Amino acid sequence: MHFLISISVLALLIFFHETGHFLAARLQGIKVSGFSIGFGPALFKKEFQGVTYSIRALPLGGFVSFPDDDKDNNISKDDPDLLSNRPIPQRLFVISAGVIANLLIAWIVLCGQATFVGLPSQPEPGVLVVDVQNMQPAQISGLRSGDQILSIDGIALGEGQEAVEYLVDQIQGSPEKTISIKKSTNGVEEIIKITPSNYLGTGKVGAQLQQNIDGTIKPAEDLIEIINYTNSKFSSLLIKTVEGYKGLVTNFSSTAKQLSGPVKIVELGAQLSGQGGSGLILFTALISINLAVLNSLPFPLLDGGQFTLIIIEAFRGKPIPEKIQLVFMQSGFVLLLGLSILLIIRDTTQLEIFQQFSQK
């Protein structure tokens, strides 16, 4: 059930992203020919008012298509309502509207939680283990999702983000050195030994950590508290997401293993949704922000790649040759598809059910 909820949230966020592109175009009178969720063969297709809506076999994203991309259409190439014939600011708005939509959805979700549900309780002492990677030091030592880490080498952890950062610093500073951790599992405390792996001189244990929050909710006192909480939580998630992608560029060899494909994302969503409404809201906001940041990257097929091409066109004073654009997009498609397949295979084989099967 939780997996279905997670998949539904992911599909809905992709839908909102593509709706951002679609509405930005239609509101400016720009012609649109298609609206698709997913890639590959169409499982469902319906034409309405000149736009073909479809759901496709590979749920790895979506796209809004324009008549400009269809050489067989009967529309004149000089039609002012074609996207390619519109001023650069209008085209940039259409391209960036998906990112804007995802950021807006994340903010609205967090604000909605604060307004109609309440504010999450303050963090308790310790650090919560959200997820552990298979066959990594954290799992081998006995750490499990849902455990609370109370101390490291006899030093009690504080609370909040400072506790998380302190624990991470201690782990990163102890590559191949055995450390002692006191954990609590459903109220039962236990001391375990763990030896972080050495990744370029930095200790890694393969665990996702966050503040230890019990999940209780309190009503917001007023609108100011709601806005302050929403802005604070939104900016925190956005900054951490940007820093995560920055780490892939500046320290790829040690952060590449943290890349997650659709399977791992769905698994994480199922775990968070299992924690109740607050967990599901956190997952929704986090994935929506991740979609925004990911699509902002200047890579082929992503919004950031198309945005970059238009910026280059603005500086050149004329469009980039179609052959160069085609090679740029085709190379991006091959790269994105290949990476997605590799991540799906890796993450699927690391699912608990497959690990149990392989050990039989």
N, C-alpha and C positions, 0 to 999 in steps of 0.2 A: 504493500500500500504506500509506504513512504517513498519507494522508488518511483511509483507512478506520479506522486505529488511532485517529486523533484524534476522528473521529465516534463511535467506540465508547466512548471515554473520556468524552466529553461526555454521551452517552446514559446511561452507567452512573452518572455523578454525579447526573443528574436523577432516575434511578431510586432512588438512595440517599436523595435529598432527600425524595421523595414517600413512601418507605418509612418515614422518620422520622415523618411525619405519621400514616401508617397504623398503625404500631406504637404510637405514643403514644395513639391513640384506642382501639385494640383492647385494649391492656393495662389500660385503665381501664373496659372494658366499654361503650364508646361505639359505637353502631351506625354502620357504614360501608356505603355503597351502591356506590361505584365507586373504581377505581384506574386512572388513565390516564397514559400517557406521550405527550406531544404534545397538540395542540389540533386542532379541526376534525373532519372525517369520520373514522369509525373504520375502520382497515384490518384490524384483528383485534379480535375481541371474544369473551370467554369468561366465563360466569357460574359461580362456585364458592362454595358456602356463603353465598349471598345477596349476594355482592359481584361486580360486573361489572368484569372486568379488560380493558383495551383499549390498543391502540397506534394513535395517530392520525396524520393526514397531515402536520400542521405540527409539526416537531420543535423547537419553541421553548420547551419547558418541559413541564409536566405538572400534574396535580391529583388530589387525593383528594376525592371527593364524599360528601355525607352525606344521609340521608333528609330532613333539615330543608329541603334545597333543592328537593325534589320534592313538589309539591303534590298529585300523583296517587297517592301511596303510601297504604297502608291502616293506617299506624301512627298511633296517637293523638297529638295535639299535646302531650299531658300526659305522654307516655312519659318516664320519668326517664333512659332510656338515649340519648335524643337529645342531640346536642352542645349545642344551644341551651338545654337544660334543666339542664345541668351547671353547677356553681359556676365562677365566673370563673377561679380559679387553674387548674382542670383544662382549661378552654378555651384559656387562654393557653399552657399546656404543649403542647397539640396543635398550636397555630399556630406556636410557636417550635421545635418538634421537628425540622422540616426544616433550619433554620439550624444547630441543634445537631449534626444528623447530618453536614452538610457540613463543619463545623469539625472534628468528630471524625475523619472520613475523611481530611482533610488531615493531621492530626496522626499518624494511624496509618500513612499512606503514607510520611511522612518518617521516622517511627520504624522502619518496616519496612525502609526503605532502609539506615538506619544499622546496624540489627541484622543483616540477612541479606546485604546487599551490601557495606556499608562506608561510610566517610565520603568525600565528594568531596575532591579535592586542594585545597590552598590556592591562592588567586588568584596569577596571574603578573602581572608589570608590564604595564600597558596596559589598554585597555577593549575589550570584545567588542561588535561590532555584531550584534544579534540579528535586526533587521528594519529595512527602509527603506520609506518610503511613496513611491508612484509620483509622479513629476513634482514632487517636493519637492527642496530644495537638496542633501540628502545623496545622493539618487540621481543628480541632474544632475551633481554633482561627481565621481561615480565610486565612491562608497561602495557596498558590497554586503553582504548578509547573510553573516556568517562572517568579515568583515575584522576585524583587530585594530588599534586606534588606539594608536600608541605615544607620540606627542607632539603638542603644539599650540603653534604659533608658536615652535618650537625648544625648548620646555620639556618635558622627559620626564615622562610621567605616572607616578605611583606604581603602587600595586597595591590591589586590593580596592575596597570601597565608596567610600573616600576619593578614589580615582582617577576613579571614575564621577562623583562629586559635583563634583570640580574641573573636569572636562571640561564638564559640564552648565552650571556657573556661567560658564565662559568663553564658551560658546556663547550663553547667555541674555544675557550682558552685551555681545554684539557684534551687535546687529541691523543688518543692511545693511552690515556691515563685513567685508571679506574676511579670512579667517584661513587659516593654513597648517597642514595636518595631515599627519603622517607615518603611513601605514598599512602593514600587512603583510598580503598576500594569499597564503596557502599558502607562507609563508616569503620571498616577494618583497616588498621594501620599496619604497615609492613616496611622494613628497610631492605632495599635491593641494591645490588652493585651493577654498574653500567660503565662500559668502556667506549667512549665516543670514537668513531672512525676518524681517520685523518684525511681531510680533503684540502690539499695545498696548505697544510699547516693549521687548518681550522677544524675544530672538533664538530662532528655531526652525529646525531643519534637517529634521525629519521622520524621525528615526531612533530605534529602541529600543536602548538600551544596557544592558549589564550587566557584572559583574566578569569578567575574563579568566581563565577556568578551563579547563584542558585536558581535563577529563573523566575523569582517572584516579581510582581509588578505593583507599583504604587501610582495612584492618580497624580496627574500633573496639577500643580497649584494654579497656574495661570498661563496665558498665551506666551508670555516672555520665556517661561521655563520650557515650554514646548519648542519654541524657535531655537533657543540656546542649545537644547539637547540635540535637536535635529541637525543644526549646523555643525556642532561639535562631532557628532557621530559620523556624519557625511564626510566632513573634511578628514577625519582620522582614517576612514576606510579608503578614501581617494588617495591620500598621501602614501599609505602603506602599499596600495596597489601599484602606484607609479614607482615607488622604490623597489618593488618586486621585479617589475619589468626592467628597471634600470640595472638591477643586479644581473639579469640575464646578459646584458651587453657588457658590463664592466667585469663580471666574474662568471662567465658562462660555464666553465668547466665544473665549478662547484655548485652551481644553481640549476643546471640543466635537468638534473634528476627530479627537481621540484615541479617541472612542467607537468601539467595535467591535461588529459584529453577528455572527451565527453563522458566516458565511462567513469573516470575518477570524479568528475564534477557531479555526476548523478549520484554516485555513492556518498560523496560529502553532503549533498543536499538531503539524501535520505537520513543520514545521521543527524543533521541539524534539525530536520523536520520532526524527527523522533523526540527531540527535546521540547516540542510544543510550538505554540504560535510564535514565540520570541525567536526560536531557532530558525523557523521558516522565514520570518521577516529578515533576519540577519543574512540568510542565504540569498534571498531575493535581492536585497540591496547590494550585497557583495558581488554577485554574479552580474548584476546590471552595470555596476561600476567597472567590473573587469571587461565586459563587452565594450563599454565606451572607450576605455584606455587601449584595449587591444586593437580596436578598429581605428584608433588615432595614429597607430604606427605607420610610417611611410613605406609599407610593403605592398607589392602587387596584390590586386583583388580586394585589399582592405580599403576602407574609406580614406585612410591616411595616404595610401598610394595614389588614389585618384586626385585627392586634394593637392598632393605634391605636383602631379602632372599639370594641373590647372595653374598652379603658382608659377611653374617653369614657363608655361605658355604666356602668362602675363608678362614675365620678364623678357621673353623672346619677341613678343608682339605678334606671334602667329602660332597656330597649333603645332604640336609635335607630330612628325610624320606618322601616318597610320601604321606602317610596318613596325616602327619602333614601339608604339603603344601596344601592338598585337604581341610582339615578342615579350614585352614587359608583363602583360597580363597572362600569357600562356605559361611563362616560367613561374609566375606566382601560383597559378592553379596547380601545376605539377608539384611544386614545393609544399603548398598547403595540403593537398590531398595526400601526398606521401607522409608528411609529418602526422596528419590526423590518423592515418592507418596505423603507423608505428605506435602512436600513443594509445590507440584503442586496443591493439594487441597486447601492449605492455600492461596497461591498466586492467584489462580483462583477466589476464593470467595471474594478476596479483590479488584478485578478489578472493575473499575468504573461502568461498565455495570451491574454487579451483585449487587453492592451496590444500584444502582438506582432501580433495580428490587425488592430488598428486602424491600425498603422503600415505595413501592406502596401498 
